[in-house]
Amino acid sequence: MRILFDQGTPAPLRRHLPDHDVETAFERGWAELRNSALLQQAEEHGYDLLITTDQDLQYQQDLSGQDLAVLVLLSTAWPRIRLQVHEIRAAVSQMCPGDYREVRI
C-alpha cells in the first residue's frame, strides 16, 4: 500500500509500517499544500492512504467519492502514538479505498 504522511504525522511511525511504501508530504514537496490540494495530489499520484493528525479534516473536506482512504491519529505526540503502533497497523491493514477511520491515542 502507498501511504502518505501529512504534516504532523510523526515520521518515526514509518519504521512500524515496513510492508508499505511510506512517504511524507514534506518529502514530496507538498508540506505547504492545504488539505484539499493535498488530498487531490495524493490521489492523483496513486497513494492509497493518507495518515494525518488533522482531526478537523472530515469537517473541512468532502471525503465522499474519493478512492484515497484517510486514517486520523488523534494525537501528534510520538511517545503516545508509539504506544498504539499495533492498533495503527491493524487499522492500516483494514483500510479500503475511500475509508475514513480514527485511532484514539
N, C-alpha and C positions, 0 to 999 in steps of 0.2 A: 504494500500500500504506500502511496506517496503522501507524505504528511508535511504540512506547512505549519510552523510555529509562528503565531502572531507575536508582536512586541508584547513583552510582559510574561510570556511563557518561558520559564527557566530553561536555558539551553542544556543544562546537565540531564534533563529528562530524556534527551535523545539517546543517551547511553543505555537507557532502560527499555528502548524500543528497537532492539537490534535486527529484528526481522523486517523492518520498514525502512524506506528511503525518506529520511527526515532532513528538511532544510528550514532555515529561519527566514522571516520576512527581511531581516537585515542582510543576510547573505545574498538574497535575490535583488537587493536594492529597492525594496518595497517598504522600508521602515517608515517612510513619511506618508504612505497611502492611507486615506480614510477607509473606513470599513467597507463601504460599497465598492470602491475601486479595488481594494484588496481581495474581496470575495470574487469579483469579476476576473482579476488577474489569476488567482488561484485556480479557478475553474477553467479558464482559457488555456492554462499551462499544464493541465492534466493532473492536478492534485486531487486526491480522493477525500482528504480530511484536513480541516483547519482546527488546530488546537489553540485555544485562546483563553485569556483570563478576563476578557471583557464581558462582565455579567449583564450589561445592557444591550448586547448585540441583538438578541431576539426582539427587543423592543424598538431598536433603531432601524433594523433592516427587515425587509420581506424575504424570508428564507424559503418560502414555498416555491416549488418548481425548480429548485436547484439540484444538481447532481452532487455537489460538494456537501459532505457531511461536516457538522460542526460539533466539537466537544469543548465544553466550557469548564475550566477548572476554577472552583470558587475560592481561590486564593492565589496570590502571586509569590508567596513565601516558599522558597525552595526547601527549607528544613521541614515545613509542614507537608508540602507536596511529596517529598521523598518518602514520607511515611505511608503514602497512599499509592505507591507505584503499582502494586498488584491490582488494585481497583482500577487504576487508569489503564493498565494493559488489558484488563478484562473488558473495559468499555471500548477500547480501540478495536479489539478483536470482534466485537459485536456490531460495530458501526456498519451501516448500509448506506448507499447513495441517498442523499437528502435528509439523513437522520440529524436530529438535534438532541444532545444529551448534556447533562451537567454532572460533574463529580464533586460531591461535597467534601471539602477538605477541612 
